[in-house]
């Protein structure tokens, strides 16, 4: 039931781009993206709703392909502050809105 | 900016003891959640709470767990008889509306260590 995230880990140089994918076998109402730094709480980045709209948070954007039940997070011109673990949380159609999280993608941005 | 607050930040308890984790959600929020995160693993849903009752719970949330909103501001998670495997970070989250189109705001968590 949990969404599958890929890749598990990414190492980037500052300024490089990355894509993180999240896919589900269930029909989704929405996909939520969070970033968590070590020892801290997950911080909300954005929500993707059905309809395939793209959202943006600073230089991070995301899309949601409703047909494929897949969301992708695009990190453009990465900064050192982007380092952390990115989790997608999915809200399944018919649920009460609770988030089912993927295992996370650990992103390390090096200078 | 309003935030979700959790206390204590760290709780150390002997196995078999009861523990209560406390959360103060954002004041105008109506939906409340508990999640847990075992060290190095993903965030796992435990329970959701709305209108003074549980609206959904996961398989993890067995009879040892209970939630309560005792006074209209606090939201508590009680573990009756703690086990070693209950050691984890416990996050409280709240959101304003229902459905899945509202962000959930997380507290800083309570690190629970069972000895």
Interface residues (C-beta under 8 A of the other chain):
Chain A: X2 X29 X30 X32 X34 X36 X40 X41 X42 X43 X44 X47 X49 X87 X89 X91 X95 X96 X97 X98 X99 X100 X101 X102 X103 X104
Chain B: X31 X33 X35 X41 X42 X43 X44 X45 X48 X50 X55 X56 X58 X91 X95 X98 X99 X100 X101 X102 X103 X104 X105 X106 X107 X108 X109
